[in-house]
């Protein structure tokens, strides 16, 4: 039960939130900073939707159902009423799409940069939550969706791909602007996935978080990583490399582990949800993530993904 949400005016200093009997709360927070996580000219409604969706992706990785969110924003002097109206419209659209509601927050001004933060809350049946720490040697590694699109979309917007323009590849730019949190998939994986994470920093980096938490190693086959047709064209033309696909980040897909005996269940889930799931490797004894090319030769990566420090 949510006492204060966007369904009505927020009139109190704090929100009161109950979980259903037998459920536990799941809480996550993300910050988007202008010039770092979105570009100055990005449409305000898409900035708002990305802000909310990256938090919902964290809930998906825990197998949680989204409930409410809190938002804190620090606006710069350049932000006008038109921008705010578009921003609010974007939030409203995604509140309807994902069934989540604003429960409170804070508003300040800043000399810059524009800074936006959302804290999202969901709930999951106690003992059924997905964690990073349950993987074991011998289990399979799966991913949802495709990889590399968002990183390539950002590179296009930055003019970093010679001879390629953002207008030519709207699907790639769209993946950067508007990630799709896999909430339904996360919920469906309860009791099947042994460990899970959402891929924000890069596939190798976030799979590495699972390996570290579970005290296992991972072996993945680069040629098995699913890529979109647009990304495939970029790879074929030499405008992108497999390292971009493996380490680019901002995919917001799920990477998870499961026992080999779960293959039929995962095929059923993929069909029912119409979300492609692809087995890309296996968990092994040891530590870290090893990547092999199509010939089985170990690949050397300059980086595993985005590093904050």
Secondary structure, DSSP 8 states (H G I E B T S, - for coil): -BSSSTTS---SSS--B---TTEEEEEEEEEEEBTTTB-TTS-HHHHHHHHHHHHHHHHHHTT-EEEEEEEEEEE-TT--HHHHHHHHHHHHHHHHHHT-EEEEEEEEE-SS--EEEEEEEEEEETT----SS---TT-EEEEES-SSHHHHHHHHHTT-STT--GGG-HHHHHHHHS----HHHHHHTTTTEEEEEE-SS-HHHHHHHHHHHHT-EEEEEGGGS---HHHHHHHHTTSS-HHHHHH------EEEEE-GGGHHHHHHHHHHHT--EEEEEEEESSSEEEEE-TTS-B---S-SS----
